[in-house]
């Protein structure tokens, strides 16, 4: 827990809050203590996250309400929260039931993104809005900085909406190449639809490369 606190940049006065935030329902049910799971914290964290992100983009971006809504949606979507959780290595700390652990639930986007929201709620309850805001903006500011000249066009979200119309389709972003020195790297990402490569993107960050690939995929689809 101390290692995770260091990654979070926050020390808990009540460590049980962090423990609950990292307790998946599968673990709580096996322990016959369903109230100890992180679902209620996840519910609160979702709202705290929305308020913090909404406040930040409202203050820093002079753009119409519709564009702000799209931008916020792209920042708080499951994929973004999954990325944030991976940066904290939350999967190593989540308590899972035996079945979920066997099925690698600690790598599943839905479980990790929910855990991030739960941890955020735990920070909020333990220390108030300021440390929660500090935690969220640490990731959000980096995410926004990665959107190289994309302005507010979120091609990944647009592509996901297209693919979701066919539930059997499986979309995956795969990093295939990383070149250049640390201060000037270039990333190449492939988009694979049901394991078939449908587009490739290049950028100065993984996120930018993913967005470029998604843009190319949409263009190839005539969208």
Backbone bond lengths (Angstrom), bond angles and torsions (degrees), N, CA, C in turn:
res aa  C-N    CA-C-N  psi(-1)  N-CA   C-N-CA  omega(-1)  CA-C   N-CA-C  phi
1 X - - - 1.451 - - 1.538 111.23 -
2 X 1.304 115.73 -36.94 1.472 118.87 178.82 1.528 110.84 -63.42
3 X 1.321 116.05 -39.33 1.469 119.78 178.38 1.520 110.41 -62.21
4 X 1.327 116.33 -42.34 1.456 120.01 179.65 1.522 110.78 -67.85
5 X 1.310 116.98 -38.51 1.465 120.51 177.37 1.523 110.69 -59.69
6 X 1.318 116.30 -39.07 1.468 119.95 177.85 1.525 110.26 -63.52
7 X 1.325 116.73 -40.92 1.465 120.32 178.91 1.524 110.88 -66.90
8 X 1.325 116.11 -35.75 1.459 120.84 179.49 1.529 111.57 -75.09
9 X 1.332 116.10 -23.19 1.460 119.76 -175.27 1.516 111.43 72.69
10 X 1.334 116.03 28.26 1.457 120.09 -178.02 1.533 109.81 -147.99
11 X 1.348 116.07 135.89 1.461 121.73 177.90 1.525 109.19 -106.62
12 X 1.321 116.90 124.41 1.466 121.95 -176.40 1.523 112.28 -79.14
13 X 1.323 115.02 134.81 1.469 120.99 171.57 1.528 109.10 -77.41
14 X 1.345 115.38 -32.83 1.465 121.51 178.08 1.532 108.18 -120.64
15 X 1.331 118.06 92.18 1.466 122.37 -176.52 1.520 113.81 -60.59
16 X 1.343 117.25 -21.98 1.466 118.93 -178.88 1.530 111.63 -65.23
17 X 1.334 116.89 -24.97 1.464 120.24 177.14 1.527 110.42 -65.32
18 X 1.324 115.78 -43.45 1.467 119.88 178.98 1.521 109.97 -66.96
19 X 1.332 116.13 -40.17 1.463 120.31 179.20 1.526 110.73 -60.46
20 X 1.336 116.65 -42.96 1.466 120.18 179.05 1.533 111.15 -66.51
21 X 1.332 116.15 -38.56 1.470 120.63 179.94 1.521 111.61 -61.33
22 X 1.321 116.74 -25.56 1.464 121.85 -177.29 1.528 112.47 -100.36
23 X 1.336 116.81 8.85 1.465 121.04 -177.72 1.527 110.56 -102.31
24 X 1.305 116.52 108.81 1.466 122.21 179.35 1.528 109.57 -74.75
25 X 1.316 116.25 154.68 1.465 120.89 -177.88 1.530 111.94 -59.06
26 X 1.333 117.26 -32.43 1.472 120.26 -179.74 1.525 110.96 -62.97
27 X 1.323 116.92 -38.26 1.472 121.83 178.44 1.523 109.99 -71.05
28 X 1.335 116.12 -44.53 1.465 121.29 -178.47 1.529 110.66 -62.95
29 X 1.326 117.04 -39.10 1.465 120.40 179.68 1.522 111.41 -67.81
30 X 1.329 116.67 -39.41 1.465 119.74 177.74 1.523 110.99 -65.75
31 X 1.328 115.47 -32.80 1.469 120.39 179.02 1.527 111.41 -83.44
32 X 1.348 116.14 2.16 1.465 123.40 -178.88 1.530 111.59 55.15
33 X 1.335 113.88 39.86 1.468 120.43 178.26 1.530 108.14 -139.60
34 X 1.339 116.78 66.81 1.473 120.37 -174.01 1.528 114.60 -57.95
35 X 1.315 117.94 -25.70 1.464 120.92 -178.72 1.528 112.28 -71.25
36 X 1.343 116.70 -14.04 1.468 119.29 -176.82 1.527 112.63 -85.40
37 X 1.341 118.64 -1.47 1.470 120.40 -177.04 1.532 110.47 -77.37
38 X 1.323 115.37 171.74 1.467 120.69 -171.23 1.528 114.33 -93.31
39 X 1.330 118.63 9.82 1.464 120.19 -172.94 1.528 113.42 -65.59
40 X 1.330 117.36 -39.40 1.467 119.66 178.43 1.535 110.76 -67.61
41 X 1.329 116.24 -38.58 1.465 120.03 177.07 1.528 110.29 -65.77
42 X 1.305 115.99 -38.35 1.466 120.37 177.76 1.537 110.30 -59.81
43 X 1.326 115.76 -43.06 1.470 121.68 178.40 1.527 110.48 -57.68
44 X 1.319 116.84 -46.87 1.461 120.96 -179.82 1.521 111.08 -68.58
45 X 1.323 115.79 -42.52 1.459 120.17 -178.67 1.513 113.06 -60.24
46 X 1.316 116.89 -34.92 1.456 121.58 177.94 1.531 110.65 -59.01
47 X 1.327 116.45 -43.29 1.465 120.98 179.99 1.527 112.07 -71.57
48 X 1.326 116.80 -41.54 1.468 120.89 178.43 1.521 110.05 -61.22
49 X 1.320 115.91 -43.61 1.463 121.79 178.77 1.523 110.65 -59.76
50 X 1.313 116.87 -46.14 1.458 121.52 -178.27 1.521 111.75 -62.02
51 X 1.335 116.84 -42.17 1.466 121.00 -179.84 1.530 110.52 -64.48
52 X 1.328 116.70 -45.75 1.467 120.71 -177.61 1.526 111.06 -64.02
53 X 1.322 116.54 -46.60 1.474 120.77 -178.76 1.527 110.29 -67.21
54 X 1.335 117.06 -42.57 1.465 120.83 -179.94 1.522 110.80 -61.19
55 X 1.315 116.34 -44.53 1.462 120.92 -179.58 1.527 111.00 -62.72
56 X 1.334 116.00 -42.56 1.467 119.77 -176.87 1.527 111.63 -66.43
57 X 1.325 117.31 -49.09 1.466 118.49 -176.49 1.534 111.27 -71.75
58 X 1.333 117.44 -28.55 1.468 120.20 176.21 1.528 110.02 -63.75
59 X 1.319 116.16 -41.45 1.469 121.17 -177.26 1.527 112.99 -76.79
60 X 1.315 117.74 -26.42 1.464 120.07 -171.52 1.525 115.11 -109.86
61 X 1.329 117.82 -9.35 1.460 119.25 -178.39 1.525 111.03 -129.76
62 X 1.329 115.53 117.05 1.465 121.93 178.10 1.524 108.36 -86.32
63 X 1.301 115.63 85.73 1.457 119.95 -176.38 1.519 109.05 -146.24
64 X 1.324 119.46 154.36 1.464 122.13 -177.21 1.526 113.56 -59.65
65 X 1.327 114.97 160.18 1.468 121.60 -176.98 1.525 112.38 -55.39
66 X 1.330 116.52 -41.41 1.456 119.82 -178.64 1.517 112.93 -61.24
67 X 1.334 116.02 -40.49 1.464 120.11 178.99 1.527 111.09 -71.42
68 X 1.337 116.63 -36.26 1.475 120.08 176.66 1.530 109.89 -62.36
69 X 1.323 116.32 -40.68 1.465 120.83 179.81 1.526 110.77 -61.91
70 X 1.340 116.25 -43.56 1.470 120.47 179.04 1.532 110.95 -64.80
71 X 1.337 114.77 -42.38 1.463 118.83 -179.26 1.523 110.57 -63.58
72 X 1.334 116.26 -45.71 1.472 119.58 179.04 1.528 110.89 -60.49
73 X 1.331 116.13 -43.27 1.468 120.30 -179.14 1.526 111.10 -59.08
74 X 1.328 116.74 -39.12 1.469 120.31 -178.59 1.523 111.81 -72.20
75 X 1.340 116.57 -25.70 1.466 120.86 -178.41 1.528 112.76 -84.48
76 X 1.332 117.17 -24.92 1.462 120.48 -176.74 1.529 112.31 -112.48
77 X 1.333 117.74 11.40 1.459 120.78 179.72 1.528 110.10 -71.92
78 X 1.322 115.72 166.46 1.456 120.43 -177.23 1.525 112.56 -57.06
79 X 1.336 117.07 -41.08 1.460 120.50 -177.95 1.525 111.34 -62.82
80 X 1.336 117.07 -42.31 1.462 120.25 179.53 1.522 110.84 -65.05
81 X 1.334 116.53 -45.25 1.462 120.24 -179.90 1.523 110.62 -65.54
82 X 1.320 116.81 -34.98 1.471 121.60 175.97 1.526 109.77 -61.88
83 X 1.338 116.26 -43.04 1.461 120.60 177.89 1.533 111.02 -62.96
84 X 1.344 116.50 -42.74 1.464 120.66 179.23 1.537 109.93 -61.67
85 X 1.340 115.43 -44.98 1.463 120.84 -179.05 1.526 111.41 -62.10
86 X 1.333 116.24 -39.46 1.471 119.69 179.49 1.531 110.86 -65.44
87 X 1.331 116.68 -36.08 1.464 119.16 178.16 1.526 111.35 -63.68
88 X 1.320 116.69 -29.21 1.471 121.67 177.60 1.532 111.46 -89.64
89 X 1.341 116.31 -6.33 1.465 122.20 -176.61 1.535 110.67 57.95
90 X 1.330 116.37 40.19 1.466 120.61 -177.17 1.523 112.51 -59.43
91 X 1.323 116.71 -29.98 1.460 119.93 -178.93 1.516 113.53 -56.37
92 X 1.315 116.37 -27.30 1.468 120.67 -178.60 1.526 111.91 -76.60
93 X 1.323 117.04 -13.93 1.468 120.93 -174.23 1.526 113.98 -112.43
94 X 1.333 118.30 -14.84 1.462 120.89 -176.58 1.528 110.63 -70.79
95 X 1.335 115.10 134.88 1.467 120.96 176.99 1.532 108.39 -91.32
96 X 1.328 115.47 118.24 1.459 121.78 -176.74 1.520 111.01 -120.30
97 X 1.335 115.12 155.07 1.455 120.01 172.46 1.518 109.73 -69.00
98 X 1.318 116.62 165.10 1.468 120.99 -175.34 1.529 112.08 -58.94
99 X 1.343 116.28 -40.46 1.459 119.75 -178.91 1.514 112.19 -65.13
100 X 1.334 116.39 -46.33 1.471 121.03 179.26 1.522 110.41 -64.88
101 X 1.309 116.61 -37.80 1.466 120.29 179.83 1.519 110.07 -65.25
102 X 1.336 115.86 -41.78 1.470 120.66 179.92 1.526 110.60 -64.44
103 X 1.330 116.76 -34.18 1.471 121.68 -179.17 1.530 112.72 -89.88
104 X 1.337 116.06 15.69 1.467 122.66 177.99 1.529 112.28 58.21
105 X 1.323 114.29 44.84 1.463 119.91 177.81 1.516 113.16 -62.20
106 X 1.341 116.04 -23.20 1.466 119.30 179.84 1.527 112.70 -75.20
107 X 1.351 116.27 0.42 1.466 120.86 174.79 1.528 111.49 -114.37
108 X 1.322 116.52 -1.41 1.463 120.89 -174.61 1.533 110.64 -79.06
109 X 1.335 118.51 129.22 1.464 121.55 -178.56 1.524 114.43 -54.35
110 X 1.325 117.81 -42.26 1.461 120.35 -177.50 1.524 111.65 -64.20
111 X 1.327 117.13 -41.48 1.469 120.93 -179.63 1.522 111.03 -69.80
112 X 1.330 116.82 -42.56 1.461 119.89 -178.72 1.530 112.01 -69.91
113 X 1.319 117.46 -39.82 1.469 119.71 179.60 1.531 110.27 -66.69
114 X 1.336 117.11 -39.24 1.467 120.78 176.85 1.533 110.38 -64.29
115 X 1.324 116.52 -39.49 1.463 120.64 179.92 1.521 110.81 -64.82
116 X 1.341 116.76 -37.66 1.461 119.29 178.03 1.523 110.23 -61.15
117 X 1.333 117.08 -44.44 1.465 120.43 178.69 1.525 111.24 -63.42
118 X 1.325 116.55 -38.99 1.460 120.58 179.54 1.530 111.35 -65.92
119 X 1.337 116.49 -42.02 1.474 120.61 178.20 1.524 110.17 -64.03
120 X 1.332 116.11 -40.06 1.460 119.79 177.32 1.525 110.71 -60.33
121 X 1.324 117.22 -43.46 1.460 121.06 178.19 1.518 110.87 -62.77
122 X 1.329 116.46 -38.84 1.467 120.24 179.39 1.530 110.64 -63.04
123 X 1.326 116.19 -42.38 1.469 120.50 177.13 1.529 110.14 -62.42
124 X 1.320 115.77 -43.52 1.474 121.57 179.60 1.532 111.59 -61.05
125 X 1.325 117.08 -46.47 1.469 120.65 -179.33 1.523 112.06 -67.50
126 X 1.321 115.61 -34.87 1.462 120.32 -176.55 1.524 112.93 -80.07
127 X 1.343 116.60 -36.91 1.465 118.54 -173.13 1.514 115.74 -127.89
128 X 1.334 117.52 -5.01 1.455 119.28 179.15 1.521 112.76 96.31
129 X 1.316 115.67 -173.63 1.460 121.72 -173.36 1.527 113.77 -69.71
130 X 1.321 118.47 -35.83 1.468 119.86 -174.23 1.522 113.55 -61.30
131 X 1.345 119.96 -50.75 1.476 117.85 177.73 1.526 112.80 -66.32
132 X 1.340 116.72 -31.13 1.468 119.66 176.46 1.524 109.55 -64.93
133 X 1.317 116.10 -43.94 1.463 121.90 179.11 1.525 110.81 -62.11
134 X 1.312 115.86 -42.59 1.471 121.09 -179.92 1.529 110.13 -60.97
135 X 1.328 116.74 -41.47 1.463 121.11 -179.57 1.528 111.17 -65.45
136 X 1.325 116.43 -48.57 1.463 120.60 -177.27 1.526 111.63 -64.55
137 X 1.327 116.38 -48.16 1.464 119.62 -174.36 1.519 112.56 -67.55
138 X 1.314 116.38 -23.87 1.463 119.97 175.42 1.529 110.22 -57.95
139 X 1.317 117.22 -38.66 1.465 121.61 -179.91 1.525 111.71 -87.60
140 X 1.326 115.82 -41.16 1.463 120.00 -176.03 1.526 111.55 -64.46
141 X 1.329 117.53 -43.24 1.463 120.58 -179.59 1.524 110.26 -61.69
142 X 1.324 116.82 -40.27 1.471 120.77 179.09 1.519 109.90 -66.76
143 X 1.333 115.95 -40.21 1.460 121.06 179.10 1.523 110.57 -61.62
144 X 1.331 116.11 -44.99 1.464 120.72 179.70 1.527 111.13 -64.68
145 X 1.335 116.16 -39.49 1.465 120.59 -179.53 1.526 111.32 -65.00
146 X 1.342 116.58 -28.00 1.461 121.40 -178.62 1.525 112.92 -75.51
147 X 1.310 117.36 -13.29 1.470 120.11 -176.06 1.523 109.80 -83.64
148 X 1.318 114.93 68.07 1.451 121.55 -173.32 1.529 112.43 -58.93
149 X 1.333 115.86 107.50 1.463 123.62 174.76 1.532 112.60 54.61
150 X 1.335 116.00 21.91 1.452 118.70 179.04 1.531 108.67 -82.77
151 X 1.321 115.29 -15.79 1.456 123.91 -175.25 1.527 106.20 55.47
152 X 1.269 124.17 -128.17 1.453 119.17 -175.61 1.526 112.26 -111.04
153 X 1.299 115.48 18.09 1.461 119.58 177.80 1.521 108.43 -83.82
154 X 1.317 117.01 107.30 1.460 121.27 -178.67 1.527 108.37 -97.85
155 X 1.327 115.59 91.80 1.459 120.85 -175.55 1.531 111.79 -67.28
156 X 1.339 117.42 -32.18 1.460 120.12 -179.21 1.525 110.83 -63.42
157 X 1.331 116.10 -45.46 1.467 119.91 179.65 1.524 110.58 -64.51
158 X 1.341 116.35 -41.60 1.459 120.56 -179.96 1.530 111.11 -62.69
159 X 1.341 115.89 -42.57 1.462 119.93 178.93 1.526 110.69 -66.09
160 X 1.331 116.34 -40.53 1.463 120.12 179.72 1.525 111.22 -61.36
161 X 1.331 116.21 -39.17 1.464 120.61 179.17 1.529 110.91 -63.92
162 X 1.333 116.44 -36.42 1.465 120.68 177.90 1.531 110.11 -67.20
163 X 1.329 116.31 -46.97 1.464 121.38 -176.52 1.525 111.55 -66.10
164 X 1.342 117.01 -35.05 1.464 120.77 -176.88 1.524 112.86 -65.26
165 X 1.319 116.77 -15.03 1.463 119.58 177.23 1.525 110.78 -68.49
166 X 1.335 115.31 -17.60 1.469 121.27 176.10 1.530 108.22 -122.85
167 X 1.339 117.51 89.39 1.475 122.63 -172.71 1.520 114.82 -54.86
168 X 1.337 116.88 -25.21 1.470 118.88 -177.68 1.527 112.34 -77.67
169 X 1.327 117.68 -13.24 1.468 121.13 -179.64 1.524 111.07 -77.49
170 X 1.330 116.22 141.73 1.467 120.82 -179.33 1.531 109.43 -122.44
171 X 1.341 114.99 119.62 1.465 121.70 -176.87 1.525 109.62 -106.51
172 X 1.339 116.15 136.42 1.460 120.43 -177.40 1.529 110.11 -143.08
173 X 1.344 115.98 136.97 1.471 121.97 174.87 1.527 107.62 -102.19
174 X 1.323 116.44 125.27 1.464 120.70 -175.88 1.532 110.06 -125.06
175 X 1.329 115.99 124.06 1.467 121.04 175.62 1.526 108.16 -76.53
176 X 1.332 117.38 118.22 1.468 120.52 -175.25 1.527 113.08 -109.75
177 X 1.342 116.80 -17.87 1.465 118.20 -179.77 1.522 110.78 -155.09
178 X 1.322 114.97 143.74 1.468 121.74 178.09 1.528 107.13 -140.09
179 X 1.336 116.87 116.24 1.456 120.15 -175.34 1.522 110.69 -128.10
180 X 1.335 115.89 164.43 1.459 121.26 175.06 1.515 113.71 92.06
181 X 1.348 116.52 163.17 1.474 121.51 178.45 1.526 110.89 -69.56
182 X 1.327 117.15 166.00 1.464 122.45 -176.15 1.525 112.81 -54.78
183 X 1.330 117.35 -36.42 1.466 119.84 -175.40 1.537 112.47 -82.95
184 X 1.326 116.46 -7.50 1.469 118.63 -177.09 1.532 110.23 -149.80
185 X 1.311 116.32 57.50 1.457 120.88 -177.36 1.531 111.70 -80.16
186 X 1.314 114.77 157.54 1.457 121.17 175.00 1.533 107.59 -133.16
187 X 1.331 115.03 131.24 1.459 120.86 -175.49 1.533 110.71 -113.96
188 X 1.321 115.83 141.73 1.467 121.49 176.27 1.522 108.24 -119.36
189 X 1.330 115.76 125.68 1.465 121.87 -177.55 1.525 109.99 -123.17
190 X 1.330 116.26 137.11 1.460 122.17 174.10 1.522 109.74 -104.28
191 X 1.324 115.97 143.73 1.462 120.26 170.13 1.515 106.85 -101.45
192 X 1.317 115.72 126.93 1.453 121.16 -179.84 1.520 109.41 -116.25
193 X 1.303 115.55 125.35 1.461 122.63 176.87 1.523 107.38 -108.16
194 X 1.345 115.22 111.79 1.472 120.32 -175.14 1.526 110.45 54.01
195 X 1.347 115.52 43.01 1.476 124.52 177.44 1.522 114.25 76.58
196 X 1.340 118.44 -3.99 1.459 121.10 177.95 1.526 110.70 -96.09
197 X 1.333 116.71 131.10 1.464 120.62 -179.75 1.531 109.27 -71.88
198 X 1.340 116.07 123.03 1.477 119.61 -179.28 1.530 112.28 -114.59
199 X 1.340 117.95 -14.51 1.472 119.82 179.63 1.518 109.54 -165.31
200 X 1.335 115.08 157.67 1.466 122.02 178.68 1.520 108.93 -134.47
201 X 1.342 116.06 139.70 1.463 120.42 178.82 1.513 111.08 -133.22
202 X 1.329 115.79 149.53 1.465 122.19 179.59 1.522 108.75 -125.67
203 X 1.343 116.92 140.05 1.460 120.33 179.05 1.513 112.05 -161.89
204 X 1.316 115.69 171.00 1.462 121.59 -179.68 1.524 112.35 -80.18
205 X 1.325 116.91 -4.06 1.453 122.32 174.46 1.525 106.98 -144.86
206 X 1.330 116.80 163.69 1.460 120.27 179.46 1.522 110.67 -62.35
207 X 1.333 115.71 -42.40 1.466 119.80 -178.32 1.524 111.22 -63.59
208 X 1.335 115.73 -41.69 1.467 119.30 179.55 1.528 110.35 -65.02
209 X 1.328 116.51 -39.20 1.465 120.53 178.32 1.530 110.87 -65.34
210 X 1.331 116.54 -38.86 1.467 120.92 177.97 1.525 110.73 -64.27
211 X 1.337 116.03 -42.49 1.459 119.94 179.46 1.533 110.71 -64.55
212 X 1.330 116.81 -41.05 1.463 121.07 179.17 1.525 110.66 -63.65
213 X 1.330 116.02 -39.91 1.463 120.31 178.88 1.537 110.31 -66.61
214 X 1.319 116.43 -41.96 1.470 120.70 179.11 1.537 110.39 -63.68
215 X 1.332 116.24 -39.53 1.469 120.16 177.79 1.527 110.07 -61.58
216 X 1.343 116.20 -44.25 1.467 120.05 179.49 1.526 110.90 -63.18
217 X 1.332 116.69 -40.44 1.469 120.32 179.39 1.515 111.30 -62.08
218 X 1.328 116.60 -42.51 1.471 121.07 179.21 1.534 110.83 -64.56
219 X 1.338 115.64 -39.60 1.470 119.59 178.50 1.522 110.85 -63.53
220 X 1.336 116.57 -41.39 1.457 120.77 179.81 1.530 111.28 -66.35
221 X 1.339 115.70 -26.90 1.465 120.43 177.23 1.529 112.52 -83.73
222 X 1.340 114.75 -2.66 1.458 118.87 -179.33 1.513 113.20 80.24
223 X 1.363 115.11 20.75 1.468 119.92 -177.79 1.528 111.63 -111.15
